[in-house]
Amino acid sequence: MSHLFATVLLLTLGAGSAGLLTASSQPLAQPFYPSPLQTSLLRHSTAEPTLTTYLAQLDVPANSAIDEAPRGAIAATICVNLPDWQRPSEHAQLKQLETMPRYGNDLDLQNDPLVDIAKDWWSHDVFSFTTYGLSARTDPLYLSGVWTALENTWDCYNGDQAEQINQGDLAEIWLLHHRLVNLAWQDNQYVATVEPGEAGLQLVQFPRQESSQGLPLSIITTTGQALAVMSGDW
């Protein structure tokens, strides 16, 4: 009976320590031989703190795979974001250009090189820049149709951004009717993922990772379509 009582006591207390084994009513002079169940409980009680201590010593941050930033990701600044902007109609575009001495006379000449340039600017939705000059931005602004948002573009150059662009530290892209989703540096080129839409204008600036004369840039839509990029540099 005394042996049964000691066993029940051990099971009830969960074999918290080896000292409980000697707390039975057996005479002290008699050797104690734990049953297989008691031996298992003993091993569990002594192994658990050891395992807990080992795990606590592992210096592995929680959710490291989730919290880790995408490799090659570039922090871009969207200095102009007009989600409701739309390119002017062809009629409004032509009327605007006709009022400007720079374009008014030449656009009537179908063989003039300016006509082809105007068509290029009008047929592209993505433009890249690695240089900046106030007069040099005239063609990009007016021939692309971005002149309707001219006042908003000054926010992109109210600091030293123009200087950084000309020094090769900063690059700029214009997205017409597209929205930037992600920008990364992969395989020695910039890869921008954009979402197409019926409206929207974004001017995006980002730190350069290279010093090439031309900007190595690929634009891919969220549906996997590659978009042509027109350089607006001098």
GUKOLBA-428036 format. One record per atom (N, C-alpha, C): y, z, x. Coordinates in pm, whole numbers, padded with zeros to 5 digits, always signed. Each point is the difference from the previous one (the first is absolute). Layout:
BEGIN
YZX ...
***
This chain:
BEGIN
-00121+00000+00083 +00121+00000-00083 +00125+00000+00086 -00003+00085+00105 +00117+00006+00088 +00023-00133+00070 -00106-00067+00037 +00015-00130+00064 +00059-00103-00097 -00042+00004-00126 +00052-00091-00103 +00147+00028-00023 +00039+00127-00004 +00141+00037-00020 +00088-00054+00113 -00051+00008+00123 +00078-00051+00114 +00017-00150-00009 -00103-00070-00044 +00009-00146-00012 +00101-00040-00106 -00003+00069-00116 +00096-00029-00107 +00141+00026+00048 +00017+00109+00076 +00133+00033+00052 +00050-00110+00092 -00088-00054+00083 +00039-00106+00091 +00041-00126-00076 -00074-00036-00104 +00032-00119-00078 +00129+00017-00077 +00026+00121-00048 +00121+00025-00079 +00124-00009+00087 -00004+00055+00115 +00117+00001+00089 +00012-00129+00080 -00095-00091-00012 +00009-00129+00067 -00022+00010+00149 -00064+00105+00048 -00028+00014+00144 +00125-00016+00079 +00104+00078-00031 +00130-00010+00066 -00007+00024+00148 -00090+00082+00050 -00010+00026+00144 -00140+00045+00032 -00031-00007+00126 -00134+00041+00044 -00020+00148-00020 +00111+00076-00006 -00013+00145-00014 -00058+00039-00133 +00012-00085-00102 -00057+00032-00129 -00152+00008+00005 -00057-00069+00094 -00146+00002+00010 -00051+00138+00037 +00078+00079+00068 -00043+00134+00039 +00043+00104-00102 +00063-00047-00110 +00046+00095-00102 -00105+00023-00107 -00123-00046+00019 -00105+00022-00098 -00051+00142+00012 -00089+00037-00095 -00055+00136+00000 -00124+00013+00084 -00032-00101+00081 -00116+00009+00087 +00026+00103+00108 -00103+00068+00045 +00017+00093+00114 +00053-00076+00120 +00090+00064+00075 +00061-00064+00115 -00100-00030+00108 -00107+00075+00000 -00097-00019+00107 -00083-00125-00022 -00003-00050-00127 -00082-00117-00026 +00078-00127+00031 -00060-00093+00065 +00069-00128+00027 +00020-00078-00129 +00110-00074-00005 +00032-00077-00121 -00021-00148+00028 -00076-00063-00086 -00028-00143+00014 +00057-00071-00123 +00113-00070+00016 +00061-00066-00116 -00088-00112-00053 +00007-00017-00132 -00074-00107-00065 +00063-00134+00032 -00069-00112-00027 +00061-00132+00023 +00131-00018-00074 +00010+00053-00125 +00124-00013-00076 +00113+00075+00067 -00030+00121+00050 +00102+00079+00069 +00044-00068+00129 -00096-00061+00069 +00034-00070+00124 +00093-00117-00027 -00025-00073-00111 +00087-00111-00036 +00140+00047-00032 +00008+00114-00073 +00132+00054-00034 +00075+00043+00125 -00074+00058+00093 +00063+00043+00125 +00056-00119+00077 -00079-00106+00009 +00046-00117+00073 +00122-00062-00066 +00000-00001-00135 +00115-00057-00072 +00125+00083+00024 -00014+00132-00003 +00117+00086+00013 +00059-00004+00139 -00082-00020+00101 +00051-00004+00137 +00047-00139+00039 -00062-00105-00059 +00038-00136+00036 +00128-00042-00067 +00026+00052-00122 +00119-00043-00073 +00129+00032+00072 +00019+00125+00053 +00124+00025+00075 +00013-00087+00123 -00115-00028+00066 +00005-00084+00119 +00047-00140-00034 -00052-00056-00110 +00040-00134-00042 +00146-00002-00041 +00043+00104-00072 +00140+00008-00043 +00093+00007+00119 -00039+00080+00100 +00083+00012+00120 +00009-00132+00074 -00111-00072+00006 -00001-00129+00069 +00090-00101-00070 -00010-00006-00133 +00082-00094-00074 +00147+00033+00012 +00032+00129+00007 +00141+00041+00011 +00059-00041+00133 -00086-00016+00101 +00048-00036+00133 +00023-00150+00015 -00048-00078-00096 +00020-00144+00008 +00143-00034-00035 +00070-00065+00090 +00141-00034-00020 +00012-00139-00060 -00044-00015-00127 +00005-00127-00070 +00093+00016-00118 +00114-00069-00002 +00093+00015-00112 -00060-00052-00129 +00032+00066-00109 -00051-00040-00130 +00059-00133-00042 -00086-00084-00065 +00046-00129-00052 +00065-00087+00108 -00053+00005+00122 +00062-00076+00108 -00005-00149-00026 -00108-00048-00062 -00011-00142-00028 +00097-00044-00108 +00030+00090-00094 +00090-00033-00109 +00144+00005+00045 +00033+00103+00080 +00138+00019+00041 +00043-00094+00112 -00095-00063+00067 +00034-00086+00113 +00073-00125-00047 +00112-00033+00064 +00078-00118-00038 -00075-00126+00040 +00019-00109-00074 -00066-00126+00035 +00037-00043+00142 -00098-00045+00075 +00024-00040+00137 +00092-00121+00005 +00104+00006+00083 +00092-00111+00015 +00109-00006-00105 +00006+00096-00090 +00101-00003-00106 +00140+00014+00060 +00095-00073-00056 +00139+00000+00046 +00089+00056-00110 +00085+00092+00039 +00095+00058-00096 +00118-00096-00017 +00007-00063-00114 +00106-00097-00028 +00108+00062-00087 +00121-00050+00014 +00113+00044-00081 +00039-00112-00096 -00008+00026-00128 +00043-00097-00100 +00146+00029-00031 +00089-00074+00064 +00143+00029-00011 +00063-00065-00122 -00066-00098-00059 +00042-00057-00128 -00123-00009-00089 +00010+00057-00118 -00112-00004-00094 +00056-00023-00140 -00008-00125-00044 +00053-00038-00132 -00116-00056-00084 -00071+00086-00071 -00120-00045-00072 +00026-00100-00112 +00122-00004-00052 +00030-00092-00111 +00071-00128+00044 +00021-00015+00130 +00072-00118+00050 -00084-00126-00020 +00066-00107-00034 -00066-00130-00012 +00082-00106+00073 -00070-00093+00056 +00067-00112+00066 +00083-00076-00104 +00119-00043+00038 +00080-00076-00098 -00068-00132-00035 +00036-00055-00112 -00053-00130-00039 +00049-00107+00097 -00069-00113+00001 +00042-00109+00089 +00141-00047-00035 +00032+00002-00127 +00134-00042-00041 +00105+00097+00055 -00025+00131-00016 +00095+00100+00051 +00010-00007+00152 -00112-00027+00065 -00001-00010+00146 +00086-00118+00046 -00019-00114-00062 +00076-00118+00040 +00149+00017-00027 +00033+00061-00111 +00141+00023-00033 +00066+00090+00104 -00073+00102+00045 +00055+00090+00101 +00023-00073+00132 -00097-00080+00043 +00012-00070+00128 +00111-00105-00004 +00021-00059-00115 +00105-00101-00012 +00139+00059+00017 +00014+00128-00026 +00131+00064+00015 +00030+00039+00144 -00098-00014+00089 +00015+00042+00138 +00021-00122+00090 +00110-00003+00077 +00026-00115+00089 -00115-00029+00095 -00074+00104+00038 -00110-00019+00096 -00109-00090-00058 -00018+00003-00132 -00111-00072-00061 +00045-00109-00098 +00114+00019-00064 +00040-00086-00111 -00011-00148+00025 +00051-00048+00113 -00001-00144+00028 -00134-00050+00051 -00065+00082+00082 -00123-00047+00066 -00118-00009-00096 -00003+00084-00103 -00115+00000-00089 -00010-00126-00084 +00106-00077-00006 -00006-00126-00074 -00068-00110+00081 -00015+00021+00129 -00062-00099+00087 -00149+00033+00014 -00084-00078-00065 -00142+00030-00005 -00068-00009+00136 +00061-00071+00094 -00061-00012+00132 +00058+00100+00100 +00087+00087-00045 +00061+00097+00090 -00103+00108+00036 -00007+00040+00128 -00096+00105+00039 +00018+00129-00078 +00120+00029-00045 +00024+00123-00074 -00077+00004-00131 -00024-00118-00058 -00075-00006-00125 -00143+00051+00021 -00063-00044+00110 -00136+00046+00030 -00002+00150+00027 +00101+00049+00070 +00007+00143+00028 +00015+00079-00130 +00085-00051-00088 +00020+00068-00128 -00129+00004-00081 -00076-00108+00003 -00127-00003-00072 -00099+00101+00057 -00001+00014+00133 -00091+00097+00063 +00033+00142-00044 +00127+00033+00004 +00039+00135-00041 -00030+00024-00147 +00015-00100-00080 -00020+00016-00144 -00148+00007-00037 -00086-00057+00081 -00143-00006-00033 -00082+00115+00059 +00061+00085+00080 -00071+00114+00058 +00039+00130-00071 -00093+00094+00004 +00024+00132-00060 +00004+00111+00104 -00035-00032+00124 -00005+00101+00106 +00074-00054+00121 +00090+00082+00056 +00078-00039+00117 -00004+00113+00103 -00004-00038+00127 -00004+00099+00108 +00120-00018+00092 +00043+00111+00060 +00117-00003+00089 -00023+00093+00119 +00033-00052+00119 +00001+00083+00121 +00137-00006+00067 +00096-00065-00066 +00138-00006+00049 +00093+00025-00119 +00122+00041+00033 +00099+00021-00106 +00137-00046+00046 +00068-00072-00087 +00138-00041+00021 +00062-00023-00136 +00120+00045-00019 +00062-00009-00132 +00009-00144-00048 +00047-00088+00086 +00010-00141-00040 -00138-00066-00006 -00092+00048+00084 -00134-00058+00002 -00080+00034-00125 +00045+00098-00076 -00069+00035-00124 +00052-00078-00120 +00097-00087+00022 +00055-00077-00112 -00105-00089-00064 -00069-00080+00081 -00104-00088-00055 -00111+00080-00067 -00057+00102+00066 -00104+00077-00067 +00043+00057-00134 +00120+00056-00006 +00046+00063-00123 +00021-00101-00112 +00068-00108+00031 +00040-00093-00106 -00106-00105-00032 -00070-00049+00099 -00100-00103-00027 -00127+00056-00062 -00026+00129+00019 -00118+00062-00061 +00027+00049-00142 +00127+00017-00033 +00035+00054-00131 +00027+00148+00000 -00010+00063+00116 +00023+00145+00010 +00149+00033-00011 +00086-00100-00002 +00144+00025-00011 +00035+00078-00127 -00085-00007-00101 +00027+00075-00123 -00014+00151+00022 -00062+00040+00111 -00013+00143+00034 +00072+00032+00130 +00101-00082+00032 +00069+00012+00129 +00055+00141+00024 +00063+00059-00100 +00061+00132+00018 -00104+00106+00034 -00121-00015-00050 -00104+00100+00027 -00054-00008+00142 +00011-00116+00063 -00059-00016+00133 +00074+00077+00107 +00126+00038-00024 +00075+00072+00104 -00062+00136+00031 -00079+00053-00093 -00064+00129+00026 -00098-00007+00117 -00042-00121+00034 -00096-00015+00110 +00067+00002+00137 +00133-00005+00004 +00070-00012+00128 +00117+00098+00011 -00008+00112-00073 +00110+00096+00004 -00009+00096+00118 -00102-00017+00084 -00014+00080+00121 -00007-00092+00121 -00097+00028+00088 -00018-00085+00118 -00118-00094-00016 -00038-00030-00125 -00116-00087-00022 +00019-00139+00061 +00121-00055-00014 +00024-00134+00056 -00021-00001+00151 +00047+00104+00066 -00017+00010+00145 -00148+00015+00036 -00073+00080-00076 -00142+00018+00027 -00077-00130-00021 +00040-00077-00099 -00067-00129-00023 +00022-00093+00119 +00123-00010+00046 +00031-00091+00111 -00057+00049+00133 -00026+00129+00012 -00061+00054+00122 -00152-00011-00002 -00056-00045-00109 -00144-00015-00009 -00074+00125-00042 +00073+00100-00048 -00064+00125-00041 -00037+00001-00148 +00063-00086-00076 -00017+00001-00145 -00020-00143-00050 -00083-00015-00100 -00020-00130-00065 +00029+00015-00149 +00022-00114-00064 +00036+00004-00142 -00072-00111-00075 -00045+00030-00120 -00059-00102-00087 +00063+00011-00138 +00013-00115-00064 +00048-00006-00138 -00116-00041-00089 -00017+00072-00107 -00107-00029-00097 +00064-00033-00134 -00014-00125-00043 +00053-00044-00128 -00114-00006-00102 +00016+00072-00109 -00101+00006-00107 -00133+00055+00052 +00007+00085+00100 -00116+00070+00054 +00041+00142+00038 -00099+00088-00001 +00024+00141+00034 -00093+00041+00113 +00056+00066+00102 -00081+00043+00114 -00095+00113-00040 -00127-00016+00034 -00101+00102-00027 -00039+00073+00128 -00017-00076+00107 -00042+00060+00127 +00042-00090+00115 +00029+00063+00114 +00035-00074+00122 -00073+00064+00116 -00071-00080+00079 -00079+00053+00111 +00005-00096+00118 -00027+00057+00118 -00011-00078+00124 -00148-00016+00031 -00051-00122-00014 -00143-00026+00016 -00020-00127+00082 -00084+00010+00102 -00036-00117+00081 +00124-00075+00050 +00095+00077+00053 +00122-00055+00060 +00087-00077-00098 -00002+00041-00125 +00090-00060-00098 +00029+00101-00112 +00110-00024-00067 +00034+00082-00116 -00069-00059-00123 -00065+00085-00075 -00067-00043-00123 +00063+00077-00116 +00067-00073-00086 +00065+00061-00116 -00076-00038-00126 -00032+00101-00079 -00061-00023-00130 +00108+00014-00106 +00012-00100-00085 +00107-00001-00100 -00060-00026-00138 +00071+00048-00099 -00041-00021-00139 +00096-00099-00066 -00050-00113-00048 +00089-00097-00063 +00047+00046-00138 +00115-00051-00041 +00054+00034-00131 +00096-00108-00046 +00044+00010-00123 +00093-00097-00055 +00144+00029+00041 +00024+00117+00055 +00135+00039+00042 -00012+00092+00120 +00116+00029+00060 +00002+00096+00109 +00051-00057+00131 +00077+00081+00070 +00051-00035+00133 -00007+00123+00089 -00061-00016+00117 -00008+00108+00098 +00041-00053+00137 +00085+00075+00068 +00031-00023+00141 -00061+00115+00077 -00089-00033+00093 -00081+00101+00069 +00028-00006+00149 +00023+00114+00061 +00019+00011+00144 -00107+00092+00058 -00049-00033+00120 -00106+00079+00061 +00007-00011+00152 -00047+00103+00072 +00002-00003+00147 -00099-00102+00054 +00043-00075+00099 -00086-00102+00058 -00100+00061+00098 -00118-00059+00004 -00108+00045+00088 -00021-00097+00115 +00082-00106+00007 -00017-00104+00102 +00137-00052+00039 +00001-00094+00092 +00127-00058+00046 -00006-00152-00001 -00074-00056-00094 -00012-00145-00009 +00131-00063-00045 +00017-00125+00033 +00120-00071-00044 -00002-00021-00151 -00117-00034-00051 -00018-00012-00144 -00079+00119-00052 +00019+00031-00126 -00066+00117-00057 -00141-00037-00047 -00105+00060+00061 -00137-00029-00044 -00029+00074-00131 +00020-00068-00111 -00007+00064-00131 -00088-00079-00095 -00091+00071-00066 -00083-00059-00105 +00027+00076-00130 +00018-00075-00107 +00024+00059-00131 -00118-00033-00090 -00064+00103-00054 -00115-00017-00088 +00030+00070-00132 -00025-00068-00111 +00021+00063-00129 -00118+00092-00033 +00018+00082-00100 -00106+00091-00042 -00120-00075-00057 +00017-00127-00030 -00112-00082-00048 -00063-00081+00113 +00049+00019+00124 -00059-00067+00115 +00061-00133+00037 +00111-00036-00061 +00064-00128+00031 +00096+00015+00116 -00005-00093+00095 +00092+00001+00114 +00129-00071-00039 +00113+00061+00035 +00131-00057-00031 +00065-00055+00125 +00070-00111-00015 +00074-00059+00112 +00124+00083+00028 +00028+00020+00129 +00116+00077+00042 +00097-00093+00071 +00125+00000-00042 +00102-00082+00065 +00088+00088+00087 +00017-00039+00125 +00086+00076+00090 +00145-00033-00027 +00081+00105-00007 +00142-00019-00023 +00083+00016+00126 -00066+00003+00115 +00072+00019+00126 +00081-00124+00036 +00095+00019+00091 +00090-00107+00040 -00079-00116+00060 
***
